[in-house]
Every structure is written in C-alpha cells, then in structure tokens.
Amino acid sequence: MNNQESNLEIKSFLQLLLSRKKILLALILITAIISIIVSYIIPPKYKTIAVVYPVHLTPYSEESQTEQLLQYLNSIQVRDFVIKKMNLIQHYKIDTTQKEWRSILHYLYKENISFSPTLYESIEIEIRDKQPEKTKQIAECIIQTTDSMILGLRKKIIFEEYNNFQREIDKIQKRIDSLNQLLVNIQHQYNILDANYQARYLSKKLSNGKLDAENQKLVENLKNKKEYVQILQREIKEQIKSLGKLITERDRLEVDLNGDLHFIQVISPPYVPDKKYFPVRWLIVALSELAVIAIFIIYLLYIQPIKK
C-alpha cells in the first residue's frame, strides 16, 4: 500500500513539474544568460608553475634538503622582501589605513602563492595573479630572494668559522713566536746552536785529547740544556704542524666566503601563462543551472501543494 502511495506521489509530482515546464525552461535560460554575463564580469586569474630542486644544502638532523628549502621559501624574510620588491601592497590594492591591513596582505600572499613538495624531492612553486606577466615576475623574485638569503646565512656561518680559525691561528702563531724567542735566548746564552752536531763534535774532540775550558763549558751546557732545547724544538715543530692544518682550513673557508654558490636549481622555470585558469565559464554555468533546478524542485515540493 505504501509503495502505491509513493508511486502516486511521484506521478503527481512529475505531472506538476511538467505543468510548470515553461517556467523551469525560462528560469534555466535566464540563469544561463546571467551566469555567462557574471563569468565575463569576474576578473580572470592566471597561473604559472616553477619546479626547483635544492642543492648544496646541509640537512639538519632527520630533515631532508627538500624540507629545509621549503622552510626557507615559507620564511617571513622571503615573504616580506618579495612583498616589498614586487610592490604587492599596491598591486593587491591594500588600504593601509585599515587596522588589519597586514593580515589581509599576508592572507592574499598565501592565497596566491603556494609551495608544495613533489614525489621526486623537488618543490613546485605556484603563483596566481590577475596579470600573467606578474606571475612569472613573482616566481623569479621568490627564487632569487630565497637563493640569496640562503647564501647570506651560509656566509654568515662561514664568516664565524673563519674568525674562529683565524683566532686560533693567531694564538698558535704567538705561541710559536714565544717558543722561538725562548729557544734563541737559550741558544745564545749557552752557545747551543745545534745540540746533536755539537755533541758529536765534542765527542770526537774528546777522543783525540783533552778539551779546553771553552769546550768544557759547552759540554756542561749541553748536559744541562740539551734535553730542554730538544723539547722546545719538538714543541715548535708540533705547533707549526697544527698551524699548517688550521691555515689550510681557513683558506678553504675563505674560498667559500668569497665564492658565489647557488642553492636552488631551477628544473622548470616560470613562464608567462597565455590562458586563464579562473573563472571556468562552463563550470559556473553548469553549477548555476543545477542550483536553479534544485531550488525550483524544492519550491514545488514544499511550497506548492501537491494534489493527490
């Protein structure tokens, strides 16, 4: 019995819908015209995509190079510099007299600029704007700004390491100078120029006969100070060896400090789009038509009485 009633209700509704078909067709036609006009009124937006790959980055802990580059791209420093360089406040027509104009500006920046990692450890940069040329310019500005920022941060770290090495080099150099001065003083005071050679010479002289007073004094000096002189000489050699290693590392850092290294490799450069991505007119028309039909059906079901 319930099935029969349901069939009767559906049949009655279809009859009612057919009786109003002229109204429905008119609404569909009017909606189509209005939606087409609206789709032309809406300002078009263009989109460009650039694909970049991180290079020469040193990952921290378990963080990959791609994740590190994403953090740089999303950093406040990059965002603020791009906003200033591309004059986005005027471009987005932000009223700076408003209290929350910065929040609006940052929202529009995030709405029109996005970064996402790909399956191949690269990063896709997507820029959306009303001006096709602007999309390419913003993308290029982001890439250049991020690359320069990473280089600046890296050089700052290298400069600190360079200064640390230089301080250590100066410290060891002073130590070597001090040891050399001490060695020279002892050599002059005790007449010890080459302890090993002088010892061999005196041994040979002693085997041939007695030593004179001067040589006898030299023998005493060698006996008392030879070991100390050799300790000083070994210490100076060790310090010179350490100094050479530090100078090598410092010179390597100096090369990096004066070099021009890039950290972003552009796989797919940004381009000037020749076709808008929004609005999609057929989609606007289709959704508008579906909405009108749905509203009209609801109107018939709940507003107009259905006679059984």
C-alpha positions as a printed NumPy array, in Angstrom:
array([[  0.   ,   0.   ,   0.   ],
       [  2.87 ,   2.339,   0.853],
       [  4.543,   1.618,  -2.488],
       [  1.354,   2.521,  -4.309],
       [  1.134,   5.781,  -2.367],
       [  4.766,   6.6  ,  -3.152],
       [  4.231,   5.893,  -6.839],
       [  1.165,   8.123,  -6.824],
       [  3.106,  10.939,  -5.148],
       [  5.959,  10.66 ,  -7.649],
       [  3.492,  10.585, -10.528],
       [  1.687,  13.601,  -9.144],
       [  4.963,  15.483,  -8.701],
       [  6.063,  14.698, -12.265],
       [  2.727,  15.908, -13.564],
       [  3.142,  19.082, -11.538],
       [  6.705,  19.517, -12.836],
       [  5.557,  19.055, -16.444],
       [  2.811,  21.596, -15.897],
       [  5.467,  24.09 , -14.836],
       [  7.99 ,  23.154, -17.533],
       [  7.69 ,  26.509, -19.302],
       [  8.571,  28.316, -16.093],
       [ 11.502,  25.951, -15.495],
       [ 12.82 ,  26.37 , -19.045],
       [ 12.547,  30.125, -18.701],
       [ 14.463,  30.034, -15.421],
       [ 17.145,  27.823, -16.998],
       [ 17.515,  30.212, -19.929],
       [ 17.65 ,  33.318, -17.715],
       [ 20.145,  31.646, -15.363],
       [ 22.35 ,  30.676, -18.286],
       [ 22.411,  34.247, -19.584],
       [ 23.09 ,  35.733, -16.142],
       [ 25.827,  33.196, -15.296],
       [ 27.574,  33.807, -18.629],
       [ 27.484,  37.563, -18.019],
       [ 28.794,  37.093, -14.467],
       [ 31.593,  34.813, -15.699],
       [ 32.754,  37.607, -18.005],
       [ 32.488,  40.196, -15.226],
       [ 34.68 ,  38.186, -12.816],
       [ 38.324,  39.265, -13.31 ],
       [ 40.344,  36.421, -14.824],
       [ 43.306,  34.942, -12.941],
       [ 46.409,  33.36 , -14.435],
       [ 48.716,  30.733, -13.006],
       [ 52.351,  29.843, -13.558],
       [ 54.302,  26.933, -12.103],
       [ 58.032,  26.6  , -11.497],
       [ 59.793,  23.456, -10.298],
       [ 63.011,  23.822,  -8.31 ],
       [ 65.41 ,  21.405,  -6.658],
       [ 67.586,  22.015,  -3.546],
       [ 71.372,  21.766,  -3.976],
       [ 74.382,  22.34 ,  -1.683],
       [ 72.15 ,  22.383,   1.397],
       [ 73.271,  20.675,   4.591],
       [ 70.272,  18.959,   6.213],
       [ 69.87 ,  19.128,   9.986],
       [ 69.023,  16.011,  11.987],
       [ 66.431,  13.989,  10.026],
       [ 65.345,  16.982,   7.949],
       [ 65.82 ,  16.489,   4.203],
       [ 67.128,  19.126,   1.807],
       [ 63.629,  19.498,   0.337],
       [ 62.093,  20.152,   3.76 ],
       [ 64.825,  22.648,   4.533],
       [ 64.255,  24.527,   1.27 ],
       [ 60.507,  24.592,   1.95 ],
       [ 61.173,  26.318,   5.259],
       [ 63.288,  28.932,   3.525],
       [ 60.61 ,  29.525,   0.867],
       [ 57.916,  29.925,   3.528],
       [ 60.056,  32.15 ,   5.754],
       [ 58.927,  35.605,   6.846],
       [ 62.128,  37.143,   5.448],
       [ 61.394,  35.895,   1.927],
       [ 57.73 ,  36.885,   2.156],
       [ 58.418,  40.435,   3.348],
       [ 61.187,  41.015,   0.788],
       [ 59.026,  39.752,  -2.104],
       [ 56.117,  41.943,  -0.941],
       [ 58.402,  44.981,  -0.919],
       [ 60.312,  44.165,  -4.124],
       [ 57.177,  43.367,  -6.162],
       [ 55.182,  46.22 ,  -4.591],
       [ 52.363,  43.823,  -3.693],
       [ 50.666,  46.289,  -1.318],
       [ 49.705,  48.496,  -4.251],
       [ 49.28 ,  45.55 ,  -6.588],
       [ 46.736,  43.897,  -4.275],
       [ 45.167,  47.32 ,  -3.627],
       [ 45.585,  47.086,   0.142],
       [ 44.231,  50.024,   2.117],
       [ 46.967,  50.639,   4.67 ],
       [ 44.694,  52.909,   6.686],
       [ 42.757,  49.85 ,   7.816],
       [ 43.664,  48.37 ,  11.166],
       [ 44.146,  44.811,   9.857],
       [ 45.754,  45.615,   6.514],
       [ 48.807,  43.45 ,   7.266],
       [ 46.648,  40.409,   7.956],
       [ 44.789,  40.99 ,   4.686],
       [ 48.081,  41.368,   2.811],
       [ 49.533,  38.157,   4.267],
       [ 46.29 ,  36.299,   3.523],
       [ 46.358,  37.381,  -0.129],
       [ 50.041,  36.44 ,  -0.364],
       [ 49.32 ,  32.965,   0.971],
       [ 46.209,  32.68 ,  -1.197],
       [ 48.09 ,  33.481,  -4.411],
       [ 51.481,  31.88 ,  -3.665],
       [ 51.987,  28.27 ,  -2.633],
       [ 54.84 ,  25.778,  -2.337],
       [ 54.45 ,  22.014,  -2.357],
       [ 56.914,  19.101,  -2.498],
       [ 56.705,  16.635,  -5.378],
       [ 57.242,  12.879,  -5.427],
       [ 60.777,  13.395,  -6.742],
       [ 62.087,  15.553,  -3.844],
       [ 61.669,  18.751,  -5.856],
       [ 59.414,  21.696,  -4.954],
       [ 56.602,  23.144,  -7.055],
       [ 56.117,  26.904,  -6.831],
       [ 52.636,  28.012,  -7.939],
       [ 51.837,  31.695,  -8.477],
       [ 48.342,  33.023,  -9.219],
       [ 47.609,  36.59 , -10.286],
       [ 45.322,  38.737, -12.44 ],
       [ 48.277,  39.795, -14.592],
       [ 50.003,  36.958, -16.492],
       [ 53.377,  38.757, -16.573],
       [ 53.215,  39.303, -12.829],
       [ 53.05 ,  35.569, -12.11 ],
       [ 56.411,  34.986, -13.782],
       [ 57.985,  38.02 , -12.117],
       [ 56.844,  36.975,  -8.637],
       [ 58.086,  33.405,  -9.145],
       [ 61.501,  34.609, -10.303],
       [ 61.703,  37.063,  -7.401],
       [ 60.927,  34.303,  -4.88 ],
       [ 63.605,  32.003,  -6.339],
       [ 66.274,  34.734,  -6.436],
       [ 65.391,  36.06 ,  -2.977],
       [ 65.452,  32.625,  -1.356],
       [ 68.738,  31.728,  -3.042],
       [ 70.345,  34.995,  -1.927],
       [ 69.022,  34.614,   1.62 ],
       [ 70.438,  31.092,   1.962],
       [ 73.784,  32.301,   0.603],
       [ 73.81 ,  35.179,   3.087],
       [ 73.028,  32.885,   6.027],
       [ 75.65 ,  30.392,   4.888],
       [ 78.3  ,  33.126,   4.524],
       [ 77.439,  34.395,   7.992],
       [ 78.144,  30.944,   9.425],
       [ 81.306,  30.583,   7.322],
       [ 82.48 ,  34.021,   8.469],
       [ 82.076,  32.979,  12.109],
       [ 84.033,  29.777,  11.462],
       [ 86.672,  31.766,   9.557],
       [ 87.114,  34.126,  12.504],
       [ 87.377,  31.189,  14.921],
       [ 90.131,  29.633,  12.801],
       [ 91.901,  32.983,  12.484],
       [ 91.854,  33.496,  16.255],
       [ 93.271,  30.031,  16.776],
       [ 95.93 ,  30.689,  14.115],
       [ 96.928,  33.945,  15.815],
       [ 97.069,  32.164,  19.165],
       [ 99.331,  29.389,  17.85 ],
       [101.473,  31.892,  15.957],
       [102.075,  33.81 ,  19.181],
       [102.911,  30.546,  20.904],
       [105.428,  29.679,  18.173],
       [106.991,  33.142,  18.354],
       [107.27 ,  32.841,  22.119],
       [108.894,  29.392,  21.896],
       [111.27 ,  30.578,  19.177],
       [112.306,  33.563,  21.248],
       [112.864,  31.339,  24.279],
       [114.918,  28.913,  22.171],
       [117.024,  31.714,  20.694],
       [117.717,  33.13 ,  24.165],
       [118.857,  29.753,  25.478],
       [120.993,  29.103,  22.412],
       [122.696,  32.461,  22.722],
       [123.11 ,  32.226,  26.483],
       [124.566,  28.714,  26.463],
       [126.075,  28.768,  22.967],
       [123.939,  25.818,  21.853],
       [123.318,  26.19 ,  18.132],
       [122.924,  22.562,  17.034],
       [122.923,  20.281,  20.043],
       [123.329,  16.998,  18.138],
       [126.1  ,  18.299,  15.889],
       [127.926,  19.955,  18.76 ],
       [127.682,  16.795,  20.854],
       [129.229,  14.704,  18.076],
       [131.944,  17.317,  17.559],
       [132.862,  17.406,  21.239],
       [132.872,  13.61 ,  21.467],
       [135.284,  13.412,  18.566],
       [137.439,  16.153,  20.081],
       [137.432,  14.425,  23.444],
       [138.613,  11.16 ,  21.889],
       [141.628,  12.972,  20.435],
       [142.669,  14.606,  23.685],
       [141.695,  16.972,  26.434],
       [139.078,  19.718,  25.969],
       [139.913,  23.335,  26.555],
       [137.991,  25.458,  29.038],
       [135.567,  26.793,  26.424],
       [134.675,  23.339,  25.12 ],
       [134.462,  22.02 ,  28.662],
       [131.911,  24.706,  29.452],
       [129.98 ,  23.804,  26.286],
       [129.892,  20.172,  27.435],
       [128.32 ,  21.276,  30.716],
       [125.817,  23.444,  28.861],
       [124.829,  20.585,  26.597],
       [124.476,  18.261,  29.558],
       [122.158,  20.706,  31.349],
       [120.204,  22.267,  28.477],
       [120.322,  19.855,  25.525],
       [117.159,  17.98 ,  26.52 ],
       [115.302,  21.217,  27.196],
       [116.366,  22.652,  23.818],
       [115.17 ,  19.495,  22.061],
       [111.84 ,  19.686,  23.88 ],
       [111.432,  23.257,  22.691],
       [112.309,  22.293,  19.119],
       [109.823,  19.386,  19.117],
       [107.117,  21.653,  20.55 ],
       [107.792,  24.246,  17.851],
       [107.512,  21.572,  15.132],
       [104.199,  20.314,  16.558],
       [102.848,  23.839,  16.753],
       [103.921,  24.544,  13.149],
       [102.219,  21.332,  12.022],
       [ 98.975,  22.337,  13.77 ],
       [ 99.307,  25.825,  12.334],
       [ 99.546,  24.41 ,   8.798],
       [ 96.323,  22.413,   9.236],
       [ 94.47 ,  25.443,  10.58 ],
       [ 95.706,  27.643,   7.735],
       [ 94.532,  25.04 ,   5.203],
       [ 91.026,  25.015,   6.75 ],
       [ 90.965,  28.798,   6.985],
       [ 91.933,  29.157,   3.315],
       [ 89.189,  26.688,   2.348],
       [ 86.642,  28.775,   4.244],
       [ 87.985,  31.912,   2.594],
       [ 87.309,  30.367,  -0.823],
       [ 83.707,  29.615,   0.224],
       [ 83.38 ,  33.075,   1.742],
       [ 84.445,  34.805,  -1.464],
       [ 82.621,  32.363,  -3.762],
       [ 79.147,  32.64 ,  -5.274],
       [ 77.28 ,  29.409,  -4.583],
       [ 73.685,  28.665,  -5.609],
       [ 71.309,  26.547,  -3.547],
       [ 68.3  ,  26.35 ,  -5.88 ],
       [ 68.415,  24.534,  -9.185],
       [ 65.538,  25.511, -11.451],
       [ 64.225,  22.381, -13.164],
       [ 61.226,  24.032, -14.801],
       [ 61.465,  27.85 , -14.995],
       [ 58.347,  30.022, -14.561],
       [ 56.606,  31.202, -17.724],
       [ 54.078,  33.829, -18.746],
       [ 50.728,  31.993, -18.954],
       [ 48.681,  32.614, -22.098],
       [ 45.478,  31.07 , -20.766],
       [ 43.495,  31.928, -17.65 ],
       [ 42.737,  29.222, -15.122],
       [ 39.856,  31.062, -13.421],
       [ 36.937,  31.541, -13.87 ],
       [ 35.87 ,  28.398, -15.746],
       [ 32.742,  29.618, -17.546],
       [ 31.183,  26.258, -18.348],
       [ 31.544,  25.216, -14.698],
       [ 29.897,  28.444, -13.479],
       [ 27.013,  27.97 , -15.913],
       [ 26.591,  24.288, -15.041],
       [ 26.572,  24.886, -11.27 ],
       [ 24.165,  27.805, -11.652],
       [ 21.76 ,  25.687, -13.704],
       [ 21.9  ,  22.822, -11.192],
       [ 21.256,  25.261,  -8.351],
       [ 18.222,  26.79 , -10.085],
       [ 16.739,  23.376, -10.911],
       [ 17.263,  22.205,  -7.318],
       [ 15.646,  25.354,  -5.892],
       [ 12.72 ,  25.047,  -8.28 ],
       [ 12.147,  21.395,  -7.267],
       [ 12.306,  22.302,  -3.571],
       [  9.815,  25.078,  -4.249],
       [  7.403,  22.629,  -5.841],
       [  7.818,  20.083,  -3.045],
       [  7.453,  22.352,  -0.041],
       [  5.749,  25.471,  -1.247],
       [  3.242,  24.381,  -3.84 ],
       [  0.626,  21.912,  -2.54 ],
       [  0.692,  18.598,  -4.377],
       [ -2.776,  17.33 ,  -5.019],
       [ -3.09 ,  13.657,  -4.622]])
